[in-house]
Every structure is written in structure tokens, then in C-alpha cells.
Amino acid sequence: MGRLTGGDPSLLRRINSAVVLHALRAATVSPDGPEPGDGTEPGDGTDPGPAAGSITGPLTDRAPGCATLTDLTRVTGLSRPTVEGVVEGLAAEGLVVEMPAEEGGVRRQGRPARRFRFRAEAGHLLGIEIGAHRVAALLSDLDGRPLGSAVREVSEKASADERLERIRTAVADLLRRAGVARYSLRAVGVGSPGIVEADGTVHLCTALPGWTGLRLGERLRRSFRCPVLVENDANTAAVAEHWKGAAVGSDDVVFVLAGLSPGAGSLIGGRLHRGFGGAAGEIGALHLLGREATPEEVLSTTGEPLNPLDEDQVARVLALADAGDTHARAAVDRFVRRLVHDVAALVLALDPEVVVVGGWATGLDGVLGPLREELARYCLRPPQVTQSLLGEAAVVTGALRLALDHVEEELFAVESTVTARRPVR
């Protein structure tokens, strides 16, 4: 990119378009009364008040989703001719539509105010979750409002090709049921196990057969005509809890995806933290430091490592523990101690405000209590510890948020989004 200056007309158009669309997306129409400028107040071509591109306050409180030119002029600080030109351009792109005049109201002097709204239906977003036992998809409009979902079971032993085909059939069925054309998708977000590089390649994954080294982003882009953003599943779950779950309003968050090999996603200062190579939060590898047994040994009830270590085996151990089996209870206690140790290491490093615990381990009785106690014991400032509010929907919800962030950055890019990546070099 060349050097940008304040007088660059293309940059100014981009900024003006972003702030007008941003304001219009959350707009409400102005109170009753004649519209200054709608046939009564000529624009003078200047931008009085705040600098162009700033948003100064909320629109008024009637007719959600609509705004007049005067509303937009007041909120953005741009001149009326500038706003009118931007709105016309956005309408030509299909992102804005003029609303018909209200009927049944009191007749007023002067020309009725022209009202506009953001067309959330102008495109669609898709979130995809890829797991060991299931794949899921969530469809929304450009406001992130869900329009439908699909879940498909899949064998944990399925090959990469089989798992990808399961995803494609789930998405095709979802789009068909929702009556949405594939070409209307503006972005697709994907949550997957493993260490994920910026281009969507899975650097390392032990949870899914054939997943290590898979160019997941490239493979999925063949099925869509829009950007595909691939992220680690714990990271997407952290984004989801920050958006709609237990961490709303908190900018320093750790989400723990507690399972056979726990992982964690973190937001630091309101931004998703991936680390240099996407491996931040891989707390399941801490046993490699030599402090304790492997996961196969931790959950063993016989003294011999569990083989295979899978969720069926774990379910059997949990059932035995619930039934009072002494060896199974000891195994579950070891698992909880391991989880506490892993989470404490991350909390000491990051000092989050909130730790959200999700994954199948949240079904274990007594996980949150010991976690709170041990963090209070080891940490200088213990965080709030809470259970996920989104449950199984956390990963696919976060994947949808990835897609929404991408579109918002394109359409309303005044600031960076929570999930924005650094450019690939």
C-alpha cells in the first residue's frame, strides 16, 4: 500500500462510507417534525461540527432500523451533500434501501423525510464447528441474527475427506432449508481443533485423523466464493463467550475447553491472542514438562494407561465414579487437579478478569469449586471463574463471530475487530 494522506479522496470516501453505514446499521428515525434540509434547508458542502468520520452520538428512539438524512448528518458530523452521496452509493451496492413514506401519520407541511435502512439481508454469514464426534453450521444475516443451524454426527475415526464431506452436506442442507443461495455468503468462519496458522493450515492436531498438515482453509474455499477464516476451536469459543456468553463486558478473558487434552483461548485487552504461531493456550501440553502423568495414566482406574483414550472410555470412568467406585473417583480427582494446575499456569501469566470453563469436563461435579479455591491459593489476584453459558454452541457461535468480524471490518472499518489477524507475510 502506498503512502496515505489526509487529502487522499479514496481514503476519505472509504471513511465516510464506513461511518455512515455504521450509523445506519444501528439507526432509528428522528422524532416527528419537518426534516430540515428535506426541501427546506440546502446543504452548503461543508462539514460543520466534529471531524468527518467521527460518530458523535446515538440516533433517536423511534422506528428501529431507519434513519433520515438529517439523522445521519447529525450523528456522523458529515455535511448533508456528503451523506446523501454516500447513501446513494451504498444503495447502488445493495447495502441500503430507501423506505416508503409512513402511512397513517399526521400530514405535515413540506416534503416527507426520506428514510433509509441497512439491508442486513443483503448477504449472509456462516459459522462452522469441526469436532471429533460432530460438525455443526450456523447461518445468519449481516447483523449476526441466526437464520438456521445444522448438526451432523461423524465418527471420531473418520478421515479428513470424510469429515469435510460431512461438513459440505450439512451446509448444503442448511442453505436449502433457509432458502439462501450459496453466492450470497459474504464470509465463513471455522472453528477446528489444533494449532491453526494464519492461512488456515492446521499445523498440529492430535484429535482428528489426517488433520495435521491439512490445508483446511484452502480445502473449504473450494466450496465457497467468499473468504474462509479458520481458527482454533478454543479461540472461537472464547470469542463467543465474549460476544454472547459468560464473558460479555470483560476484555481480559480466558476460555478453557476442558477435555482429554485441555486447550484455552484468550482475549487480552479485548483482542484475541493467538501467539506468534497460533499455539497460545495449548495447556494440554504441560504434562510434557515432566511434572505429572500422561492423560492416559491420569484417568486410568487400573494402573495401566487407558488404551484407547477416547470419550467412551472417559464416560465409563465418570459413570464408575458416580456409582462410588474408589479407583474411578481417584482418577477423576487426578483429572481435576491436572486441570487446576494447567489453568493456574495460564492465569498467572495473563491475569484475566474472567475464566470461563467449557467442554465436557464442565459436566464433572465439583470442577468449578476446586478451580476457584486453587486459583485463590496460587494467584495474586484470583479471577472470576464461571461456567460457559453457550455450552455445545460455543465453538460454532464463535465461528460465526469470526465471519461477522470480517464483514464488519470490510464495511464499517473504523477500528480493528476482536478477531482481526495480522497480515500474512
C-alpha positions as CSV (number, residue, x, y, z in Angstrom):
1,M,0.0,0.0,0.0
2,G,1.3,3.4,-0.9
3,R,1.5,6.4,1.5
4,L,-1.9,7.7,2.6
5,T,-2.5,11.3,3.4
6,G,-5.5,13.2,4.9
7,G,-6.3,14.6,1.5
8,D,-6.5,11.2,-0.3
9,P,-10.0,11.2,-1.8
10,S,-10.3,7.4,-2.0
11,L,-9.4,7.2,1.7
12,L,-11.9,9.9,2.6
13,R,-14.7,8.1,0.7
14,R,-13.9,4.9,2.4
15,I,-14.0,6.5,5.8
16,N,-17.2,8.4,5.1
17,S,-18.9,5.2,3.7
18,A,-17.9,3.3,6.8
19,V,-19.2,5.7,9.3
20,V,-22.5,6.4,7.5
21,L,-23.1,2.6,7.2
22,H,-22.1,2.0,10.8
23,A,-24.6,4.7,11.9
24,L,-27.3,3.5,9.6
25,R,-26.9,-0.1,10.8
26,A,-28.0,0.9,14.4
27,A,-30.2,3.7,13.3
28,T,-33.6,4.9,14.5
29,V,-35.6,7.6,12.7
30,S,-35.8,11.2,14.0
31,P,-38.8,12.4,16.1
32,D,-41.9,13.8,14.4
33,G,-41.4,17.2,12.7
34,P,-40.3,18.6,9.4
35,E,-37.0,17.5,8.1
36,P,-34.5,20.4,7.9
37,G,-32.9,20.0,4.5
38,D,-35.6,17.8,3.0
39,G,-36.7,20.6,0.7
40,T,-36.3,23.3,3.3
41,E,-32.6,23.5,4.1
42,P,-30.0,23.5,1.3
43,G,-26.6,21.9,2.1
44,D,-23.6,24.1,1.8
45,G,-21.0,21.5,1.1
46,T,-19.2,21.9,4.5
47,D,-18.7,19.5,7.3
48,P,-19.7,21.5,10.5
49,G,-19.0,20.1,13.9
50,P,-16.9,17.1,14.5
51,A,-14.3,16.0,12.0
52,A,-15.5,13.8,9.1
53,G,-15.6,10.2,10.0
54,S,-16.5,10.6,13.7
55,I,-19.7,9.3,15.3
56,T,-20.9,11.7,17.9
57,G,-24.0,10.1,19.5
58,P,-27.0,7.8,19.2
59,L,-29.8,8.3,16.7
60,T,-33.2,9.0,18.1
61,D,-35.7,6.5,19.6
62,R,-38.3,5.7,17.0
63,A,-38.7,3.1,14.2
64,P,-35.6,1.0,14.8
65,G,-33.6,0.3,11.7
66,C,-34.4,3.5,9.9
67,A,-32.8,6.9,9.7
68,T,-33.3,10.1,7.8
69,L,-30.5,12.1,6.1
70,T,-30.7,14.6,8.9
71,D,-30.2,11.9,11.5
72,L,-27.1,10.7,9.7
73,T,-25.8,14.2,9.2
74,R,-26.1,14.9,12.9
75,V,-24.7,11.6,14.1
76,T,-21.7,11.4,11.7
77,G,-20.8,15.1,11.7
78,L,-20.6,15.0,7.9
79,S,-22.2,17.6,5.6
80,R,-25.6,16.8,4.1
81,P,-24.3,16.5,0.5
82,T,-21.6,14.1,1.6
83,V,-24.1,11.9,3.5
84,E,-26.6,12.0,0.5
85,G,-23.8,10.9,-1.9
86,V,-22.6,8.1,0.4
87,V,-26.2,6.8,0.9
88,E,-26.8,6.8,-2.8
89,G,-23.6,4.8,-3.4
90,L,-24.5,2.3,-0.7
91,A,-28.0,1.9,-2.2
92,A,-26.4,1.2,-5.5
93,E,-24.3,-1.6,-3.8
94,G,-27.5,-3.1,-2.4
95,L,-26.5,-2.4,1.2
96,V,-29.0,0.4,1.9
97,V,-32.7,0.8,0.8
98,E,-35.0,3.8,1.0
99,M,-38.1,3.1,3.0
100,P,-41.6,4.1,1.8
101,A,-43.2,7.1,3.5
102,E,-45.0,6.3,6.7
103,E,-48.8,6.0,6.2
104,G,-51.5,6.9,8.7
105,G,-49.5,9.7,10.3
106,V,-50.4,13.3,10.7
107,R,-49.9,15.2,7.5
108,R,-47.2,17.9,7.8
109,Q,-46.0,20.7,5.7
110,G,-43.1,20.2,3.4
111,R,-41.7,17.1,1.7
112,P,-41.8,13.9,3.8
113,A,-38.4,12.9,5.2
114,R,-36.6,10.3,3.2
115,R,-35.9,7.3,5.4
116,F,-33.2,4.6,4.9
117,R,-32.2,1.3,6.5
118,F,-29.3,-1.0,6.4
119,R,-30.1,-4.2,4.4
120,A,-29.0,-7.0,6.7
121,E,-30.5,-9.4,4.2
122,A,-28.0,-8.2,1.5
123,G,-25.7,-11.0,2.4
124,H,-25.2,-14.0,4.8
125,L,-22.6,-15.3,7.1
126,L,-21.8,-18.9,8.1
127,G,-20.1,-20.4,11.2
128,I,-18.8,-24.0,11.1
129,E,-17.7,-26.1,14.0
130,I,-15.5,-29.2,13.4
131,G,-15.3,-31.7,16.2
132,A,-14.3,-35.2,16.8
133,H,-17.9,-36.5,17.0
134,R,-19.9,-33.9,15.2
135,V,-19.8,-31.0,12.8
136,A,-22.2,-28.0,13.1
137,A,-23.1,-25.0,11.0
138,L,-24.8,-21.7,11.9
139,L,-26.3,-19.3,9.4
140,S,-27.0,-15.6,9.9
141,D,-27.7,-12.3,8.2
142,L,-25.2,-9.4,8.1
143,D,-26.4,-8.3,11.6
144,G,-25.4,-11.7,13.0
145,R,-29.1,-12.7,13.6
146,P,-29.3,-16.6,13.3
147,L,-31.4,-17.9,10.4
148,G,-30.9,-21.6,10.9
149,S,-28.5,-24.3,12.1
150,A,-27.4,-27.8,11.2
151,V,-25.6,-30.6,13.2
152,R,-24.3,-33.8,11.8
153,E,-22.7,-36.7,13.8
154,V,-19.4,-38.0,12.5
155,S,-17.1,-40.8,13.6
156,E,-14.0,-39.8,15.5
157,K,-12.2,-42.2,13.2
158,A,-13.4,-40.5,10.0
159,S,-10.7,-39.5,7.5
160,A,-10.2,-35.8,6.7
161,D,-12.0,-36.3,3.3
162,E,-15.0,-37.9,5.1
163,R,-15.2,-35.2,7.7
164,L,-15.0,-32.4,5.0
165,E,-17.7,-34.1,3.0
166,R,-19.9,-34.3,6.2
167,I,-19.4,-30.5,6.5
168,R,-20.4,-29.9,2.9
169,T,-23.6,-31.9,3.2
170,A,-24.6,-30.2,6.4
171,V,-24.0,-26.7,4.9
172,A,-25.9,-27.6,1.7
173,D,-28.9,-28.8,3.7
174,L,-28.8,-25.7,5.9
175,L,-28.7,-23.3,2.9
176,R,-31.5,-25.2,1.2
177,R,-33.8,-25.2,4.2
178,A,-33.1,-21.5,4.8
179,G,-33.7,-20.6,1.2
180,V,-30.3,-18.9,1.0
181,A,-28.2,-19.0,-2.2
182,R,-24.5,-20.0,-1.7
183,Y,-23.3,-17.0,-3.6
184,S,-24.9,-14.7,-1.0
185,L,-22.4,-15.8,1.7
186,R,-20.0,-12.9,2.5
187,A,-17.7,-14.8,4.9
188,V,-17.4,-18.2,6.5
189,G,-15.8,-18.7,10.0
190,V,-14.5,-22.1,11.0
191,G,-13.5,-23.5,14.5
192,S,-11.3,-26.5,14.4
193,P,-9.1,-28.4,16.9
194,G,-5.4,-28.0,16.6
195,I,-2.8,-25.3,16.1
196,V,-4.0,-23.2,13.1
197,E,-1.8,-21.0,11.1
198,A,-2.9,-17.7,9.6
199,D,-3.6,-19.1,6.2
200,G,-5.9,-21.8,7.6
201,T,-3.4,-24.7,7.6
202,V,-3.6,-27.0,10.6
203,H,0.0,-27.1,11.9
204,L,-0.7,-29.8,14.5
205,C,-3.8,-31.7,15.6
206,T,-3.9,-35.0,17.6
207,A,-7.7,-35.1,18.0
208,L,-8.7,-35.8,14.3
209,P,-7.2,-38.3,11.9
210,G,-5.4,-36.8,9.0
211,W,-5.8,-33.3,10.3
212,T,-2.1,-32.4,11.0
213,G,-0.8,-30.5,7.9
214,L,-4.2,-30.2,6.4
215,R,-4.7,-27.1,4.3
216,L,-8.2,-26.7,5.8
217,G,-8.8,-23.1,4.7
218,E,-7.8,-23.9,1.1
219,R,-9.9,-27.1,1.0
220,L,-13.0,-25.2,2.3
221,R,-12.5,-22.3,0.0
222,R,-13.2,-24.6,-2.9
223,S,-16.8,-24.9,-1.6
224,F,-17.4,-21.2,-1.1
225,R,-17.0,-18.0,-3.2
226,C,-16.1,-15.9,-0.2
227,P,-13.3,-15.6,2.5
228,V,-12.9,-18.5,4.8
229,L,-11.4,-17.8,8.2
230,V,-10.1,-20.8,10.2
231,E,-9.4,-20.6,13.9
232,N,-8.6,-22.9,16.8
233,D,-11.8,-24.1,18.5
234,A,-10.9,-22.8,22.0
235,N,-10.2,-19.4,20.5
236,T,-13.5,-19.3,18.7
237,A,-15.3,-20.4,22.0
238,A,-13.5,-17.5,23.8
239,V,-14.8,-15.1,21.2
240,A,-18.3,-16.5,21.5
241,E,-18.4,-16.1,25.3
242,H,-17.1,-12.5,25.0
243,W,-19.9,-11.8,22.4
244,K,-22.9,-13.6,23.8
245,G,-21.9,-15.7,26.8
246,A,-20.4,-15.6,30.3
247,A,-17.7,-13.0,29.5
248,V,-19.8,-10.2,28.0
249,G,-18.3,-6.9,29.0
250,S,-14.9,-8.3,30.0
251,D,-11.9,-7.6,27.8
252,D,-9.4,-9.9,29.6
253,V,-10.8,-13.4,29.3
254,V,-9.5,-17.0,29.4
255,F,-11.8,-19.7,28.0
256,V,-10.8,-23.3,29.0
257,L,-12.0,-26.0,26.6
258,A,-11.7,-28.8,29.2
259,G,-11.5,-32.3,27.8
260,L,-9.0,-35.1,27.4
261,S,-6.3,-32.6,26.3
262,P,-7.5,-29.2,27.5
263,G,-6.9,-26.1,25.4
264,A,-7.6,-22.4,26.1
265,G,-8.4,-19.3,24.2
266,S,-7.6,-15.8,25.5
267,L,-8.6,-12.3,24.9
268,I,-6.2,-9.7,26.1
269,G,-7.3,-6.1,26.1
270,G,-10.3,-7.1,24.0
271,R,-8.3,-8.7,21.3
272,L,-7.9,-12.4,20.6
273,H,-4.4,-13.6,21.5
274,R,-3.1,-16.4,19.2
275,G,0.6,-16.1,19.9
276,F,3.3,-15.9,17.2
277,G,2.4,-19.2,15.5
278,G,-1.1,-19.8,16.7
279,A,-0.1,-22.1,19.6
280,A,-1.1,-19.8,22.6
281,G,-3.2,-21.6,25.1
282,E,-2.1,-25.2,24.4
283,I,-2.2,-26.0,28.1
284,G,-2.8,-29.7,27.4
285,A,0.9,-30.0,26.6
286,L,2.0,-29.0,30.2
287,H,2.4,-32.7,31.2
288,L,5.3,-32.9,28.7
289,L,7.3,-30.7,31.1
290,G,7.5,-33.8,33.3
291,R,5.5,-32.7,36.3
292,E,2.9,-35.5,36.1
293,A,1.5,-38.5,34.3
294,T,0.1,-38.5,30.8
295,P,-3.6,-38.1,30.2
296,E,-3.9,-41.9,29.6
297,E,-2.5,-42.5,33.1
298,V,-4.4,-39.7,34.9
299,L,-7.8,-41.2,34.0
300,S,-6.8,-44.9,34.5
301,T,-8.7,-46.9,37.1
302,T,-6.4,-50.0,36.8
303,G,-2.9,-48.6,37.0
304,E,-2.4,-49.3,33.3
305,P,-2.8,-46.4,30.8
306,L,-6.1,-46.2,29.1
307,N,-6.0,-47.5,25.5
308,P,-7.5,-46.1,23.5
309,L,-8.0,-42.8,25.4
310,D,-11.3,-41.6,24.0
311,E,-14.6,-40.2,25.2
312,D,-16.2,-43.6,25.5
313,Q,-13.5,-44.7,27.9
314,V,-13.8,-41.4,29.9
315,A,-17.6,-41.8,30.0
316,R,-17.1,-45.2,31.6
317,V,-14.7,-43.8,34.2
318,L,-17.2,-41.0,35.1
319,A,-20.0,-43.5,35.4
320,L,-18.0,-45.6,37.7
321,A,-17.1,-42.6,39.8
322,D,-20.7,-41.5,40.1
323,A,-21.5,-45.1,41.2
324,G,-19.0,-44.8,44.0
325,D,-16.0,-46.8,42.6
326,T,-13.0,-45.8,44.6
327,H,-10.4,-46.1,41.8
328,A,-12.6,-44.1,39.4
329,R,-13.1,-41.3,41.9
330,A,-9.4,-41.2,42.4
331,A,-9.0,-40.9,38.6
332,V,-11.5,-38.0,38.4
333,D,-9.7,-36.3,41.3
334,R,-6.4,-36.5,39.4
335,F,-8.0,-35.1,36.3
336,V,-9.5,-32.1,38.3
337,R,-6.1,-31.5,39.9
338,R,-4.4,-31.6,36.5
339,L,-7.0,-29.1,35.1
340,V,-6.5,-26.8,38.0
341,H,-2.7,-26.8,37.5
342,D,-3.0,-26.1,33.8
343,V,-5.4,-23.3,34.2
344,A,-3.5,-21.7,37.1
345,A,-0.4,-21.5,34.9
346,L,-2.3,-19.6,32.3
347,V,-4.0,-17.3,34.8
348,L,-0.6,-16.4,36.5
349,A,0.7,-15.5,33.0
350,L,-2.2,-13.4,31.8
351,D,-4.1,-12.1,34.9
352,P,-7.6,-12.4,33.3
353,E,-10.7,-10.8,34.8
354,V,-12.8,-13.9,33.9
355,V,-12.1,-17.6,33.4
356,V,-14.9,-19.4,31.6
357,V,-14.8,-23.2,31.7
358,G,-16.5,-25.2,28.8
359,G,-16.2,-28.6,27.2
360,W,-17.3,-31.9,28.5
361,A,-15.4,-31.5,31.8
362,T,-18.0,-28.9,33.0
363,G,-20.2,-31.9,33.5
364,L,-18.0,-33.1,36.3
365,D,-19.4,-32.4,39.7
366,G,-17.0,-30.2,41.7
367,V,-14.8,-28.8,38.9
368,L,-15.5,-25.1,39.5
369,G,-15.2,-25.2,43.2
370,P,-11.7,-26.6,43.4
371,L,-10.7,-24.4,40.5
372,R,-11.8,-21.3,42.4
373,E,-10.1,-22.4,45.6
374,E,-6.8,-23.3,43.9
375,L,-6.6,-20.1,41.9
376,A,-7.3,-18.1,45.0
377,R,-4.4,-20.0,46.6
378,Y,-1.9,-19.6,43.9
379,C,-2.8,-16.3,42.2
380,L,-2.1,-12.8,43.4
381,R,-5.5,-11.6,42.0
382,P,-7.8,-14.6,41.6
383,P,-10.1,-14.2,38.6
384,Q,-13.9,-14.8,38.5
385,V,-14.4,-18.4,37.5
386,T,-17.7,-19.3,35.7
387,Q,-19.2,-22.0,33.6
388,S,-19.8,-21.5,29.9
389,L,-23.3,-20.1,29.1
390,L,-23.2,-21.3,25.5
391,G,-22.3,-24.9,26.1
392,E,-22.1,-27.0,23.0
393,A,-22.9,-24.0,20.8
394,A,-19.8,-22.0,21.9
395,V,-17.5,-23.0,19.1
396,V,-20.0,-22.6,16.2
397,T,-21.2,-19.3,17.7
398,G,-17.6,-18.1,17.8
399,A,-17.0,-19.2,14.3
400,L,-20.0,-17.1,13.1
401,R,-18.5,-14.2,15.0
402,L,-15.3,-14.6,13.0
403,A,-17.3,-14.2,9.8
404,L,-19.2,-11.2,11.2
405,D,-16.0,-9.5,12.3
406,H,-14.5,-9.9,8.8
407,V,-17.6,-8.3,7.2
408,E,-17.7,-5.6,9.8
409,E,-14.0,-4.8,9.1
410,E,-14.8,-4.5,5.4
411,L,-18.0,-2.5,5.8
412,F,-17.5,-0.4,8.9
413,A,-13.7,-0.5,9.4
414,V,-13.1,2.4,11.7
415,E,-11.3,0.3,14.3
416,S,-9.9,-3.2,14.2
417,T,-12.2,-6.1,15.3
418,V,-11.7,-8.5,18.2
419,T,-10.5,-11.3,15.9
420,A,-8.6,-9.4,13.2
421,R,-5.3,-11.2,12.2
422,R,-2.1,-9.5,11.3
423,P,-1.3,-9.7,7.6
424,V,0.3,-12.9,6.3
425,R,3.9,-12.2,5.2
